[in-house]
Amino acid sequence: MKINFISIVAPVFNEEEVIEEFYNRTRAMLLDCAFAYEILFIDDGSTDQSLRIIQKINIRDPNVKCLSFS
């Protein structure tokens, strides 16, 4: 069976220091494998800039989505 689409689910809680690196590495791997993809960040009420960083990534990559819990 060939995979044509993959969803990555990433839980986030105060991870502002690693989100960009995680995104860059994950995206690179997915593109190398030629997968259509979505990366879904689940923000569990972060109090740092995690949500803002994810929103900025989404502006440049619509395959990135975020679900945020307060």
Backbone hydrogen bonds, N-H to C=O, Kabsch-Sander energy under -0.5 kcal/mol:
donor,donor_aa,acceptor,acceptor_aa,energy
4,N,2,K,-0.5
6,I,36,A,-2.1
8,I,38,E,-2.6
9,V,7,S,-0.5
10,A,8,I,-0.5
10,A,40,L,-2.9
12,V,42,I,-3.1
18,V,15,E,-2.1
19,I,15,E,-1.3
22,F,18,V,-2.7
23,Y,19,I,-2.9
24,N,20,E,-2.9
25,R,21,E,-2.5
26,T,22,F,-2.6
27,R,23,Y,-3.0
28,A,24,N,-2.1
29,M,25,R,-2.1
30,L,26,T,-2.3
31,L,27,R,-2.7
32,D,28,A,-2.4
33,C,29,M,-1.6
34,A,31,L,-1.0
35,F,30,L,-2.4
36,A,4,N,-1.6
38,E,6,I,-1.6
39,I,63,N,-2.3
40,L,8,I,-3.5
40,L,38,E,-0.5
41,F,39,I,-0.7
41,F,65,K,-2.8
42,I,10,A,-2.5
43,D,41,F,-0.7
43,D,67,L,-2.6
44,D,12,V,-2.8
44,D,42,I,-0.7
45,G,43,D,-0.9
45,G,69,F,-0.7
53,I,49,Q,-2.3
54,I,50,S,-2.3
55,Q,51,L,-2.4
56,K,52,R,-2.0
57,I,53,I,-2.1
58,N,54,I,-2.4
59,I,55,Q,-1.4
60,R,56,K,-1.1
60,R,57,I,-0.5
61,D,57,I,-1.7
64,V,61,D,-2.0
65,K,39,I,-2.8
67,L,41,F,-2.6
69,F,43,D,-3.3
69,F,67,L,-0.5
